[in-house]
Amino acid sequence: MFSKRSVMRVLTALIVVGTVGVLTASAGTYTTGPLRLVSGPSPFASCTIGASGAPNEVLYVNAEVEPWVAVNPTNPKNIIGVFQQDRWSSGGAHGLVTAVTHNGGKTWSETFAHFSFCAGGTAANGGDFDRASDPWVTFGPNGDAYQISLSVSADQLTSAILASKSTDGGDTWSEPATLIRETSAFNFNDKESITADPTNSNFVYAVWDRSRKPGENASFNALHSFAFRSDTMFARTTNGGASWEPARAIRSPRALEFAIANQIVVLPDGTLVDLFANFKGSGINAPGVFVEVMRSTDKGVTWSDPIVVDHLGTVGVVDPDTGQAERTGDIIPDIAVSPSGTLYVVWQDSRFSGGVHDDIAFSQSTDGGFTWSPAVKINQTTNNAAAFTAAVHVAADGTLGVTYYDFRNNTPAAGVPTDYWLVHCHADCTNSGNWSETHVAGSFDMETAPFARGFFVGDYEGLTNVGNAFLPFFVQTNSGNTANRTDVFATFVGP
């Protein structure tokens, strides 16, 4: 453990809206509370480690991207958010920062686990990596918190999945546990997530993809082949993080398939459901992409074959004025489960516009993931503007909420005005007419964001709840401020 490094900032008048209770199923009017800044000046700004020497590589100091958030089930005033700090254009960041509040968001402090050199990682503590990425955080039912990192070398030939635990609500973190570490031109570990089992505080699950590139010898053809496959890797602790079982593949396709964005949720009966996007086909064959799930009824020992939720028909997102790429969650579906066991999935899809632009698609399963409802469009964007990077969550009263960005307020003027929205549904959510929209934040200029294969605020954003209120935990740009391009913000949206 290490002493916390605090950067305190007062967030006045941040009201934790609502307490756990029961509301009527009427739609009602949702309002947005004050938008509060969570992130501060980079604690890694003076770090000089991490450059790969790639041509035109850029380090965006003070840029925070890709946040995730969780609320302590034993104390809803204790909220932990994690995000990348100081993003590199070529991938990863100086480190992962943890934002912690113990008073429902009135004040926040910053800590960080030793996931990279800049964050205090060394060979002795297992954090000897140039960069960290893909933050995720979860709480167990006893209030213990766990976070996870993709930690890599600057050349990205060494990749590792590291996990850390906190028993004091995020103020301090254990030294990293290494779930996998390997150096190879043909394998890369990526897009991990971590889920504490809400039915048993001893069990925590980590899942990610491990690419398998073809060929046995390093060669240009092998490294640039379309014939990539990926294993779905899984590791778990059965003793509250005291030790982790060896990582193993729970799916290892022989066909040309590549699954990414694995995320586990736990049904009320303890069944695990792993969601992912699965690319099928390669080479000259147009690949099909599908949203799929696998199930485990024995806490991850064995898994079902994949079950198709639907086709994922993204066309990607571009700057509507220039055609410049925007990097979004176009291949990152999200999943949530209600107290009754209903599963909800959202993803980007262009089917509703005839392939012109992405909208937010929604499907649900009432039988544990075996069958799924037909996809419906749930974003309220109506002017042929793209909607993207969706997150889904369930409030205490069963209301379903989904957040996303869109470009509806863009004009021909310079910049790309971008807004953040939440839609919510109280009943019969498979009917697109039963969703209501609330503005969360914006407009802000997406062109101020760091550039990493496109303007980038994250492949995903955080969304949770405190009682009946939703808590979006997300990134927006500081329009035009190239010294501090992005920050993490939080607000409450609810009745």
N, C-alpha and C positions, 0 to 999 in steps of 0.2 A: 504494500500500500504506500501511497505517497501523500504529502500534504497538498491540500487543494490550492490551486492558483486562482484567486478570485478577481474578477473584474466586475465590480458591482455597478449596477445602473438602476436607478429608481424608475419604476413604471407606475406612475400615479394613476389612480382611479381605474385600475384593471379589475373589473368585477367578475368574479366567478359566477356566471349566470346559471341559476337553477341548482337544485339538489336532487338526489336520487328520489324518484317518486313516480306517480302514475298520472298521465294527462289523458284527456279525451282524445279520440282519434281524429278530431276535426283538424283541418289544415292550419288555420290560424295564420298570423302574420309573424314572420321572423325578422329580427333586427340584428344589426351588426354593432358590437361594442367598439370601444376605441381601438384603433390599430396601434399596437405597441411594438417597439423595437426590442428584439431579443439579443442579437449579436452585437459585438463591439469591435474595437480595434484588434487586429490579429495578434495573438500571443506568440506567433511564429514569424513575425515580420522580419526579424533580424537573422533568421536561419538561412544559411547559404547552401544547404544540402538539397540535392534532388534533381539537379539539371542533368538531362540525358545527352545533351549536345546535338539533339535533332535540329535540323534546319528550321529557322524561324520560330523556334519554341518560345512561348511566352509564359511567364509566371504572373498571375493576377493576385498580387498581394492585397489583402483585405477583402477579397471576394469570397463570399460564402455561398455554397450551392448544395442542393440535394439533401434536405432535412427529413428527419423522421422523429416521431414523438410518441410518448407513452405516459399514462397516468397511473400512479400507485393505487392499486385497488384497496389498500388498507388506509390510505390517506390521500383523498383527491386533491389536496392542496400541494402535494408533491408531484411535480411534473418534470420529466426529463426529455430534452430534445437533443438530437445529435445532427451534425452537419459537417461537410467538407470545408476546410479552411485553407485559403490561398490556393486556388485551383490552377493547375498547369494546363496549357492548351493541348498537350499531347497525352493527357490522362492523369488522373489522381490529383492529390493535393499535398501540401506540406504535412497535414495531419487532420485528425478528426477532433472537433471540439464538442464538448458536452455542455449544454445550458441547463441549469438546475434552478428550480424554484421550490420553496417550502411554504409559501404563503399564497398560493393560487395565482401567481404571476405578478404580484406587486413588485417584487424584486427578483433578480436573477443573478446567479454567479456562474462562472465558467470553470470547468475542470477538463481534464483530458486523460485518457488511458494512454499507455506507452505503445502505441501502434506504429510509430515511425520515429526516425532519428530526431526530427524537429520537435516531437512531443515527448522526448525523453527516452526513446527506445534505444537499447544497446544489445550487443550480442549476449550479455549476461541475463538480461530480463526477457529476451525473445522478441524485442521490438526493433531489431536492426534492419530497418527498411527505409528506403529513400522517400517513399510516398505511401499514402493511405487513401482509401476510397470506399464508396458504397456503405455509408453508415446505416446502422439499424439498432434499435433499442427495444427492450421488452421488460415487463414486470411479471414476476411470479405472483401467485395468490398470497404469499406470505410477505410481500413487499420487497423482496430481493430483486435487484435490477441486473440485467445482462445487456452488454452491447457487443457488436461484432464489426470486424473490419476486413476488407480486402487490402492487404499490405503487399507492396511490390518494390522491386528494384527499379532504378531509373530507366534501365533498358527494357523493363517489363518481361525479362526472361525468368526471373524468380518471382513467384506468386505464392501467397500464403493466405489462409483464413485464420484470423486470431479472434479470440473471445475474452472478455473481461467481465468481472462481477463486482457489484457494489452492494453492500449491506447497510449503507447509511443514506439511501435515497439519492445517490449519485454524487455525493460530495467527494468520495475517494473511490478508487478503482483498483482491483487486484492486478498483478502483473499478468500479461497476456498468456492465455493457454493456446498453444499451436494446434489447430485441428488438422491442418495439412500445410506442408511447405515443400515446394519442388522447384528445381531449376531446369528448364527444358525449352527448346525452340518449338516443340510439338505439343505441349500441354500448357493450358492457362486456366487458373481458377478464377471465377468471376461471379458477380451478381449474387452475393450471399444474402441471406436473411436469417433472423433468429427469433424463435417463438417459445416463450415459457408456457408450459402446460397449465391452463387455468384450473384444471381438475386435480393437479398433483404438483406440489411445490418442488419435488425432487427432480422432475423431468423438464429439460429444456432441449429444444431441437434446433439444429442448424442445417441449412440446405443451400446448395449452390450448384452451378454448372462447371464442369471441367472439360475444356475443349480437347479433342483428339484430332490433331492434324495428320494428314496421310504421309506415308513414307517413313523409312527407317534412318535415312541420312539427310542432313541439312542440305537443302537445295532450293533454288529459286522456285522451281515448279511446285515443290511440296508446300512451301510456305505460302504460296499464292493460289493454291488449289481451292476450288469451290467445294471439294469433297470433304468438308469438315463434319465431324460428329461431336457429340458431347455426352458425357456421362452426367447423370443427376447424382450428386454426391450428398451424403447425409452423415451427420454425427450427432450424438446425443450425450447428455449427462443424466444419470439416474440417481445422483446423490447431491443435487443442488450445486453443481459446478466444482465439487471437490476434485473430480476427475472427469475426463471425457473418453468415451469409447472411440476406437480408431475409426477414422472416416472410411466410408465404403460407398460403392455405387449402388443405388437402389433402382437405377434404370441405366442400361448400357446398350443402346441400340446398335445393331449391326447394319441397319439401313442408313441411308444418308439423311439423318435427322439431327437437328441441333436445338435443344431446349434451353431456354434462358428465362430469368426472372422468377425463379422458384420462390414460393412463399407458402408457409404452412399456417393453417388455422385449425383449431380444435373444436369439434362439435361437443354439445353438452354431454353426450355419452362417452366421450374420450376418444372418438375416432379422429385420426389425423387426415386432413385433406391438403394436398400439395397442389398449388396452382402454378402453371407455367405457360409460356408461349413456345410452341413447337414448330420449327421450320422443317418442312419435308421437301426433299428434292434438291438437286444441285446441278452444277455445270450448265449445260444449255437448256435444261428443263426449268421452266418457270417454277420457282419454289412456292409451295402452298404453306401458309402460316395459320396455325390453329391455336385457339385457347383450349387448354386441356387440364385435367386434374387426375391425380392418383389418390387412392385411399389406403389407409392402414388402420386396422382394428386392434392392433397389438402394440401400440405406441412406437411404431417405426421398425419393428422387427421384419415384417413382411409387408409388401405393397401390391396393390392391384395393378393390372394393366392400365394404360392411360384411357381416360374417358373424354371424348370430345365435347366441349361446351359449345363451340361455334367456330366458324372461320374468322380469322383476324384480317380484316381488309383495309389496313392502313395504306394511305398513299404518301404519308409523311407530311411535314409542315414546312412551308417556305415563307420568307418575307413576302407579303402580298404586293409590294411595290417593286422589289428588285429580283425576286426569285432566289435570293440567298437562303441557304438551308438554315432551319431552326432545329436544334437538337431537342427532342421532346420524348415523352414516354410512349412513343408510337408502338414499341414492342414490349411494353411493360404493363400487363394487365394487373388489376388489384382485386382483392377479395376480402369479404367480411362475413361474419356469421352472427345471427341474432340469438338471443337467449332461447328461442324456441327451436333453433337448429336450422333455420332457413339460411342458405348460402346465397350471397350476392357477388356478382362479378361485373366489373366495368373495364372497358378498353377503348382504344381509338379505332374508328372504322369509317370508311368512306362510302359504304353502301347506301346511306340515306341521301347522299348528294349525287348518286350515279358515278362515283369515282372522282369527283371534282375536288373535294376537301374532306378532312377528317371531322367527325363528330364523336360524341361519347355514346357508346353502346352499352346496354345493360341487359343482363340475364340473371335469372334466379333458379335455385333448385330447392324443392321442399322435401326431397327424399335422400338427403345426404350426399348429393353430387352425382347420382346415377343418371338423372335426366334433367334437362334444362329448358327453360322457357325460350321462345323465339326472341331474338334481340330486338330491342326498341331504342330509339334515340331519346335521350333524356336531357341533353343540354338545350337551353332555350335560345341559342343563337339562330337568327333567322335571315341573315343577310349574306349568305354564302361565305362567311368567314370561318376559318378553322377553329375548332375547339380541341384542347389537347391536355395531356398529363393529368389524368383523372385519378382521384382517390376516393374510396368508399368506406363508410363507417356507420355503425348503428348506435343511436343514443339510448339512454336508459329507459325511455318510454317506448322504445321500439321504432321510433322514427328513423328512416334511412336518409343519410346525407351523402352527397357526392360533390367534390370540388373539382374545378378545372379552370384553365386559362382560356381566353379566346381573343380574337382580333376584331370584334364587331365594331369598335370605335376607331379603327384605322382610317386615315385620310391620305390623300396623295402627298401631303406635306412630308418633310424629312422625318425619319424615325418610324417606329411601329408601336403605336399606343396599344397596350395590352392590359386586360382586366382579369381579375380573379373573382370567381363566382362559386356559390353553393346552391345546389338544388336539393330539395327535401321532399320526401313522400311519406305519407302516413298509412296508406292502405292501397292494395291492388297496384303495386308499383310496376307491374308488367304493362299497365296502361300508361302510355307516355303523357296523357293528359292530366295525370294525377301528380305531376311534379311541379313544385313552385320554386321560384328563383329569388335569391338574395345576393346583392352585390357585396363582395367582401373587400376588394381593394382595387386601386388603379384609377385612372390609367397611368401606366409607366412605360418607358421606352425600352422595349426588348433589345434594341440594338446596342444598349449600354452593357449588356451581359457579357461575361467572358465568352470567348470563342473557342469551342472544343468540338470540331466537326459540326459546327453550327452554333448560333447563339444559345447559351446554355445556362439554365437555372436549376436543372436537375432532371434526371430520368424519372424521378418520383418526388412527391411532396408529402408532408405529414398531415394526418387528420385523425383526431380522436374526440373524446367527449368528456365533459364533466357534468354528471347528471343528465339533464335533458338538453343541455347546450352543446353544440359542436365547437371544437377548438381546431380551426385550421392553423397549421404551423408550416409556413411557406416562405419562399424567396421572391422578392421583387427587386427590380433594379433601382438604383439612385440615378435617375435619368440624367445623363450627360456628365456624371461624376466619374471620370476615369481613374481617379485615385482610390475610390471606394465604390466599385461598380454594383455590388449587390449586398443585401443584408437579409437576415432572417426576421420575420415578423410573426406575431401571433395575435389573434383576436377571438372573441366568443360570438357565435351566431346561434340564436335560438329564440324561443317564444318569450 
